[in-house]
Amino acid sequence: MRKVTFGGANSLDNYIARKDGSYDWITWSKELNPIMKKYWKNIDTVVMGRKTYEVTAKGSTDVGVGPIKTYVCSRTLKKAPNKHVEVVADAVKLVKRLKSEPGKEICIMGGGLLAKSLFEAGLIDEIGFNVHPVLLGSGIPLFHKMKKQINLELLECRQFKNGCVMLTYRVT
């Protein structure tokens, strides 16, 4: 079974973006570079929600290009924006299928609503977040109300010089 990870950056009050989708408050740390380089070596598939894809695509022309297969989960987007991205309506069905196929790890990017459906289906194995030292006060929440409790086991907690804290948990 392939491992499925959900992660990204969030504010201390658990927002992944401002209400308008912006994330100008995220600060990069050189300390994170080797960690992310190692992480991406183990990934061959990215699954993201439509809103995350749209924000990501605005900042980059090469989303979905390269050796990493990219899926966008959407009920409203009917066709792929380019030949490197596949649009899928049912995220749970997709991730169940992908987990059973051979390959490297699967990354779930952004999308609290997307993650909610995958948590409730028991498909996420690990969570990793870089918590930034900022309280946004409002925005797009990282986690949404779920039907059940999700238990976690702390795997790693690392503090960076810029005040961020990287947390990694195993879903138990």
Residue pairs with C-beta under 8 A, 6 or more apart in sequence:
1 99
1 100
2 45
2 98
2 99
2 101
2 102
2 103
2 104
2 105
2 106
3 105
3 106
3 125
3 126
4 95
4 99
4 105
4 106
4 108
4 118
4 123
4 124
4 125
4 126
5 105
5 106
5 107
5 108
5 124
5 125
5 126
5 127
5 128
6 108
6 115
6 118
6 119
6 124
6 126
6 127
6 128
7 107
7 108
7 109
7 126
7 127
7 128
7 129
8 16
8 109
8 110
8 129
8 130
9 16
9 23
9 26
9 129
9 130
9 131
9 132
10 16
10 129
10 130
10 131
10 132
10 142
11 25
11 131
11 132
11 134
11 135
11 136
11 139
12 131
12 132
12 133
12 134
12 135
13 135
13 136
13 137
14 141
14 142
14 143
15 136
15 138
15 139
15 140
15 141
15 142
16 23
16 110
16 112
16 139
16 140
16 141
16 142
17 23
17 55
17 110
17 139
17 140
18 24
18 25
18 136
18 138
18 139
18 140
19 138
19 139
19 140
21 51
21 54
21 55
21 140
23 55
25 132
25 134
25 136
26 132
27 132
27 162
27 164
29 160
29 161
29 162
29 164
31 160
31 161
31 162
32 130
32 160
32 164
32 166
35 166
39 128
40 68
42 104
42 105
43 68
43 104
43 105
43 106
43 107
44 67
44 68
44 69
44 103
44 104
44 105
44 106
45 68
45 69
45 70
45 71
45 98
45 103
45 104
45 105
45 106
45 107
46 68
46 69
46 70
46 71
46 106
46 107
46 109
47 71
47 73
47 91
47 94
47 95
47 98
47 106
47 107
47 108
47 109
47 114
48 56
48 70
48 71
48 72
48 73
48 108
48 109
48 110
48 111
48 114
49 72
49 73
49 74
49 91
49 110
49 111
49 113
49 114
50 72
50 73
50 74
50 76
50 77
51 110
51 111
52 109
52 110
52 111
52 114
53 63
53 72
53 74
53 81
53 85
55 110
56 63
56 109
56 110
57 63
57 81
63 70
63 84
63 85
64 70
64 82
64 84
64 85
65 82
65 84
66 84
69 86
70 84
70 85
70 86
71 85
71 86
71 87
71 88
71 94
72 80
72 81
72 85
72 86
72 87
72 88
73 87
73 88
73 89
73 90
73 91
73 94
73 111
73 114
74 87
74 88
74 89
75 89
77 87
78 87
79 87
80 86
80 87
88 94
91 114
91 117
91 118
92 117
92 118
92 121
92 123
95 106
95 108
95 118
95 121
95 123
96 121
96 123
98 106
99 106
99 123
108 114
108 115
108 118
108 124
112 140
112 141
112 142
112 143
112 144
113 144
115 124
115 143
116 143
116 144
116 145
116 146
118 124
119 146
119 150
119 171
120 146
120 147
120 148
124 171
125 170
125 171
126 155
126 168
126 169
126 170
126 171
127 152
127 167
127 168
127 169
127 171
128 166
128 167
128 168
128 169
129 142
129 166
129 167
130 160
130 164
130 165
130 166
131 164
131 165
131 166
131 167
132 163
132 164
133 162
133 163
133 164
150 171
151 171
151 172
152 169
152 170
152 171
152 172
153 169
153 170
153 172
154 167
154 168
154 169
155 168
155 169
155 170
156 166
156 167
156 168
157 165
157 166
157 167
157 168
158 165
158 166
159 165
160 166
